[in-house]
Amino acid sequence: RKESSAASDVYKRQGSISSDMETNNVDKDDIKSFDEEKLSEDTSKNHFDGNFDEIDNQDTSNEEETHGLLEEEIDEANPEFENNDSEVKKIGFFDRIRNGLVKTRDQFSSQVKNLFTANVKIDDELFEELEEILISADIGMDTTLAIVDSLRYEIKERKIKDPDQIYPLLEEIMVRHLDRDNLNNDLNINDTDLAIILVIGVNGVGKTTTIGKLAYNLKNEGKTVMLAAADTFRAAAIEQLGEWADRADVEMIAHQEGADPSAVIFDAIQSAKNKNVDVLICDTAGRLHNKKNLMKELEKINKTIDSHAGKATRENILVLDATTGQNAVSQLREFKNVTDITGLILTKLDGTAKGGIIFPLQYELNVPAVSYTHLRAHETPEHL
């Protein structure tokens, strides 16, 4: 088509200049010779453009061939990357928990293990470095000094010279400090009386999510569970708790948004008594520990429970975000001034939390950590 178009252009030019040839006495043979040369030149050019397309096709073909060869070489060199679904093992429940806490565990243990190398000298400089690691892990100054002093004493008494023996000794001392007062970590629930669990904490620590998972686990233990949606302040808090109640397949007592939280608790207590419920878990609004009016509201809720469920066993659980560090100690102190905190739940330990905050909370303030850990990465009821 390109050659035909070029020839057509030549013929048009011949017709357009025919009158000029006659007028100016131009030789027809010269014009024909000129046009034939022009046609040949255009045809040659178009033929060369076609060669470009052919070269591009060849390059693409070579590229695909080379890519295929590289893939074959990679597969042969790395047979472990082959996707074999039959060999994939299903991760168990405790493996998921262990994997979720790997950041918290490794962040601390790797630093301590690197400190006690084979060639390290057991002196004051070693203990100072250990103090820095413990304090940076949110263990707190007082608890850190107590742990390091105990370590010094045990090393001297046992006449330890090998640095490899210090790490297991440190682990033994830290466990001993947590078990010092032999605190009971079990929930106060029996088979005869109604158990009321009041869950409190500041905004955004994961109270509602933890309640849903706690309800699910208690029900799987054979308990009849009821939820009380006393967080009437936060938007959609009632709906969120209702979603968790559906997942755990438990009943929930709720009023409209903005209602009196104590009224919700009262109705929930009456309903739980009439239906012989084993455990009543009460959600509350997130409140900053330095807001007096909200803390007074918590006092009112406690008075309602004491007045209308005096024989019930009680648990006042404070939910703490493990990533807040030493601020969690301040929160516990302030909440203890308003109500008797019987247990703690640490959340978000599967992130960057150091986890050492459990030592000052339990060692200095004498409050046990309930044996439940909320894993943020798993939003299904059984992951608690």
C-alpha positions as a printed Julia matrix, in Angstrom:
384×3 Matrix{Float64}:
   0.0     0.0     0.0
   2.86    2.35    0.8
   4.49    1.7    -2.62
   1.16    2.28   -4.41
   0.68    5.56   -2.52
   4.15    6.71   -3.46
   3.51    5.94   -7.15
   0.2     7.8    -7.0
   2.0    10.87   -5.71
   4.43   10.74   -8.63
   1.62   10.51  -11.16
  -0.16   13.45   -9.56
   2.99   15.49   -9.73
   3.4    14.55  -13.41
  -0.13   15.8   -14.19
   0.28   18.99  -12.18
   3.44   20.08  -14.01
   2.43   18.99  -17.53
   1.33   22.48  -18.43
   4.56   23.92  -17.1
   6.52   21.49  -19.24
   4.88   22.74  -22.35
   5.17   26.38  -21.31
   8.82   26.17  -20.19
   9.95   23.66  -22.8
  11.0    21.04  -20.22
  12.13   17.61  -21.47
   9.67   14.8   -20.54
  12.47   12.26  -20.25
  14.13   14.35  -17.54
  10.9    14.54  -15.54
  10.31   10.78  -15.89
  13.87   10.02  -14.77
  13.46   12.31  -11.73
  10.16   10.71  -10.67
  11.46    7.17  -11.03
  14.36    8.04   -8.74
  11.92    9.55   -6.19
   9.68    6.45   -6.34
  12.65    4.16   -5.78
  13.81    6.25   -2.83
  10.35    6.18   -1.15
   9.97    2.46   -1.7
  13.39    1.82   -0.18
  12.5     3.94    2.84
   9.21    2.13    3.41
  10.95   -1.21    3.12
  13.41   -0.12    5.84
  10.55    0.87    8.15
   9.22   -2.65    7.76
  12.6    -3.98    8.85
  12.31   -1.96   12.08
   9.05   -3.77   12.93
  10.7    -7.07   12.16
  13.68   -6.22   14.41
  11.33   -5.22   17.26
   9.5    -8.55   16.95
  12.79  -10.42   17.06
  13.89   -8.49   20.2
  10.59   -9.27   21.96
  10.88  -12.92   21.05
  14.48  -13.08   22.35
  13.44  -11.29   25.54
  10.66  -13.8    26.26
  12.98  -16.69   25.51
  15.66  -15.29   27.84
  13.11  -14.67   30.61
  11.86  -18.23   30.31
  15.4   -19.59   30.56
  16.07  -17.47   33.66
  12.91  -18.76   35.32
  13.96  -22.35   34.61
  17.42  -21.68   36.08
  15.91  -20.09   39.22
  13.51  -23.0    39.7
  16.35  -25.52   39.31
  18.61  -23.61   41.7
  15.87  -23.05   44.31
  13.59  -26.09   44.44
  12.4   -25.11   47.94
  10.39  -22.23   46.46
   8.08  -24.62   44.62
   4.46  -24.24   45.76
   3.44  -27.55   47.23
   0.16  -27.1    49.11
   0.17  -30.67   50.32
   3.27  -30.0    52.43
   1.96  -26.81   54.07
   1.28  -27.5    57.73
  -1.68  -25.93   59.5
  -0.52  -23.54   62.23
  -1.93  -24.5    65.62
  -3.57  -22.2    68.18
  -0.56  -21.93   70.52
   1.8   -21.53   67.57
  -0.23  -18.51   66.45
   0.06  -17.01   69.94
   3.79  -17.73   70.01
   4.27  -16.15   66.59
   2.18  -13.15   67.59
   4.39  -12.45   70.61
   7.7   -12.95   68.81
   8.43   -9.21   68.56
   7.87   -8.65   72.27
   9.93  -11.71   73.22
  12.87  -11.25   70.87
  13.24   -7.53   71.47
  14.22   -8.14   75.09
  15.77  -11.6    75.13
  18.15  -10.95   72.22
  19.64   -7.92   73.99
  20.17   -9.83   77.22
  21.67  -12.87   75.48
  24.08  -10.66   73.54
  25.16   -9.07   76.82
  26.2   -12.37   78.4
  28.71  -13.48   75.76
  31.46  -15.97   76.42
  34.22  -13.37   76.83
  32.32  -10.87   78.97
  33.73   -9.88   82.34
  31.39  -10.09   85.33
  31.84   -6.63   86.86
  29.97   -3.42   87.67
  29.95   -2.37   84.02
  28.07   -5.55   83.09
  25.41   -4.9    85.73
  25.04   -1.28   84.61
  24.41   -2.41   81.03
  21.86   -4.93   82.28
  20.09   -2.15   84.22
  19.82   -0.08   81.03
  18.3    -3.01   79.12
  15.76   -3.73   81.88
  14.71   -0.09   82.22
  14.37    0.29   78.44
  12.05   -2.76   78.5
   9.57   -0.81   80.73
  10.41   -2.86   83.82
  10.8     0.33   85.86
  13.55    1.71   88.07
  12.56    0.18   91.42
  11.92   -3.28   90.01
  15.11   -3.15   87.94
  17.26   -2.31   90.96
  15.63   -5.12   92.95
  16.28   -7.64   90.16
  19.91   -6.58   89.63
  20.62   -6.61   93.37
  19.23  -10.14   93.61
  21.36  -11.17   90.64
  24.52   -9.78   92.23
  23.79  -11.65   95.45
  23.05  -14.98   93.73
  26.18  -14.79   91.57
  28.28  -14.21   94.66
  26.57  -16.92   96.69
  26.76  -19.52   93.91
  30.29  -18.43   92.95
  29.38  -18.2    89.29
  32.3   -17.47   86.94
  30.84  -18.57   83.62
  28.77  -15.81   81.89
  26.63  -18.49   80.22
  25.15  -19.34   83.64
  23.94  -15.76   84.25
  21.09  -15.77   81.71
  19.16  -18.74   83.21
  19.82  -17.3    86.68
  18.36  -13.93   85.62
  15.28  -15.72   84.26
  14.86  -17.56   87.56
  15.08  -14.31   89.56
  12.58  -12.47   87.35
  10.04  -15.29   87.64
  10.58  -15.29   91.4
   9.79  -11.58   91.56
   6.53  -12.08   89.67
   5.57  -14.92   92.04
   6.81  -13.1    95.15
   3.37  -12.47   96.69
   1.84  -15.63   95.23
  -0.93  -13.61   93.59
  -3.94  -15.51   92.28
  -4.26  -15.04   88.53
  -7.56  -16.94   88.17
 -10.88  -15.19   87.67
 -13.09  -15.15   90.76
 -15.87  -17.38   89.41
 -17.62  -20.22   91.21
 -20.48  -22.58   90.41
 -23.02  -21.21   92.9
 -23.0   -17.38   92.79
 -23.34  -14.81   90.05
 -19.94  -13.45   88.98
 -19.79   -9.82   87.83
 -16.77   -8.69   85.82
 -16.5    -4.91   85.47
 -14.1    -4.0    82.65
 -12.63   -0.5    82.81
  -9.81    1.45   81.17
  -8.95    4.54   79.15
 -10.04    5.12   75.58
  -8.79    2.84   72.83
  -7.09    0.11   74.87
  -9.36   -2.66   73.52
 -11.97   -3.13   76.27
 -14.93   -4.02   74.04
 -12.94   -6.44   71.88
 -11.45   -8.1    74.96
 -14.93   -8.49   76.51
 -16.19  -10.27   73.41
 -13.31  -12.7    73.42
 -13.54  -13.23   77.18
 -17.25  -14.05   76.84
 -16.51  -16.54   74.07
 -13.88  -18.36   76.15
 -16.03  -18.47   79.29
 -18.95  -19.88   77.33
 -16.71  -22.59   75.9
 -15.86  -23.48   79.5
 -19.55  -24.22   80.08
 -20.57  -20.92   81.68
 -23.73  -18.99   80.81
 -22.61  -15.45   80.0
 -24.44  -12.13   79.65
 -23.03   -8.76   78.51
 -24.05   -5.31   79.76
 -23.48   -2.45   77.29
 -22.8     0.31   79.83
 -20.64    2.29   77.41
 -23.45    4.62   76.38
 -21.13    7.52   75.58
 -19.0     6.4    72.61
 -20.7     6.35   69.22
 -21.46    2.81   67.97
 -20.1     1.24   71.18
 -23.39   -0.61   71.76
 -23.41   -1.89   68.18
 -19.8    -3.05   68.46
 -20.48   -4.98   71.66
 -23.62   -6.4    70.05
 -21.52   -7.73   67.19
 -19.22   -9.51   69.64
 -22.25  -10.86   71.54
 -23.51  -12.39   68.3
 -20.11  -13.93   67.57
 -19.87  -15.43   71.06
 -23.59  -16.37   70.98
 -24.38  -14.7    74.32
 -27.17  -12.34   75.44
 -26.62   -8.59   75.78
 -28.55   -6.0    77.81
 -28.47   -2.49   76.35
 -30.23    0.87   76.48
 -30.14    3.65   73.93
 -27.08    5.81   73.37
 -26.66    8.48   76.05
 -28.51    6.53   78.76
 -27.33    6.34   82.35
 -24.66    3.59   82.58
 -25.73    2.69   86.12
 -29.28    2.05   84.86
 -27.92   -0.37   82.28
 -25.95   -2.2    84.97
 -29.03   -2.38   87.21
 -31.2    -3.9    84.48
 -28.44   -6.36   83.54
 -28.09   -7.52   87.16
 -31.83   -8.11   87.48
 -31.94  -10.02   84.18
 -28.9   -12.12   85.12
 -30.48  -13.07   88.44
 -33.8   -14.04   86.86
 -32.11  -16.18   84.18
 -29.53  -17.8    86.52
 -26.6   -16.47   84.5
 -23.15  -17.52   85.7
 -21.11  -14.52   84.53
 -22.16  -10.93   83.81
 -19.5    -8.91   81.98
 -20.03   -5.13   82.06
 -18.56   -2.85   79.41
 -17.88    0.76   80.45
 -17.01    3.96   78.64
 -13.36    4.77   78.12
 -12.31    7.37   80.65
  -9.05    9.19   81.22
  -7.72    8.64   84.7
  -7.4    12.4    85.25
 -11.06   13.23   84.46
 -12.84   13.54   87.83
 -16.42   13.51   86.53
 -15.88   10.24   84.63
 -14.16    8.68   87.61
 -17.14    9.65   89.78
 -19.4     7.9    87.29
 -17.35    4.77   87.86
 -17.92    5.13   91.61
 -21.68    5.26   90.95
 -21.52    2.05   88.9
 -19.68    0.3    91.74
 -22.31    1.43   94.27
 -25.06    0.06   92.0
 -23.36   -3.34   91.86
 -22.75   -3.41   95.63
 -26.37   -2.46   96.36
 -28.14   -4.89   94.02
 -25.65   -7.77   93.73
 -24.08   -7.91   97.15
 -23.64  -11.7    97.14
 -22.09  -11.82   93.69
 -18.39  -12.47   93.29
 -16.59   -9.45   91.85
 -13.8    -8.8    89.39
 -12.76   -5.25   88.5
 -10.41   -5.7    85.57
  -8.35   -2.83   84.24
  -7.43   -3.15   80.57
  -4.07   -1.58   79.69
  -2.38   -0.96   76.38
   1.06   -2.57   76.71
   2.57   -0.07   74.26
   2.0     2.89   76.64
   4.93    1.92   78.85
   5.25    3.55   82.27
   2.04    5.52   81.73
   0.21    2.28   82.51
   1.52    2.52   86.09
  -0.03    5.98   86.46
  -3.34    4.7    85.11
  -3.41    1.82   87.57
  -2.64    4.11   90.52
  -5.46    6.5    89.63
  -8.04    3.78   89.03
  -7.1     2.09   92.3
  -8.09    5.3    94.09
 -11.63    4.95   92.75
 -12.23    1.21   92.76
 -10.57   -1.98   93.9
  -8.68   -3.32   90.87
  -8.54   -7.1    91.15
  -6.86   -7.94   87.85
  -5.18   -6.63   84.72
  -5.38   -7.45   81.04
  -2.51   -6.31   78.83
  -3.43   -5.77   75.19
  -1.5    -5.31   71.94
   1.46   -7.42   73.0
   1.86   -8.7    69.44
   3.2    -5.33   68.25
   6.15   -3.28   69.44
   5.26   -3.47   73.15
   8.24   -4.42   75.34
   6.09   -6.27   77.89
   8.22   -5.4    80.92
   5.49   -3.17   82.3
   3.93   -6.25   83.92
   6.72   -6.17   86.55
   6.02   -2.76   88.14
   2.27   -3.33   87.79
   2.39   -6.58   89.72
   5.54   -6.12   91.82
   5.14   -2.49   92.95
   1.33   -2.12   92.93
   0.51   -5.7    93.95
  -2.16   -6.32   91.29
  -2.17   -9.69   89.46
  -2.33   -9.95   85.7
  -5.28  -12.07   84.63
  -4.11  -15.0    82.54
  -5.57  -13.62   79.32
  -3.66  -11.79   76.62
  -5.4    -9.91   73.84
  -3.68  -10.39   70.49
  -4.53   -7.47   68.22
  -3.6    -9.31   65.01
  -6.35  -11.93   65.49
  -9.88  -10.49   65.58
 -11.71  -13.77   66.07
 -13.3   -14.63   69.45
 -11.06  -17.6    70.28
  -7.85  -15.56   70.09
  -7.6   -14.36   73.69
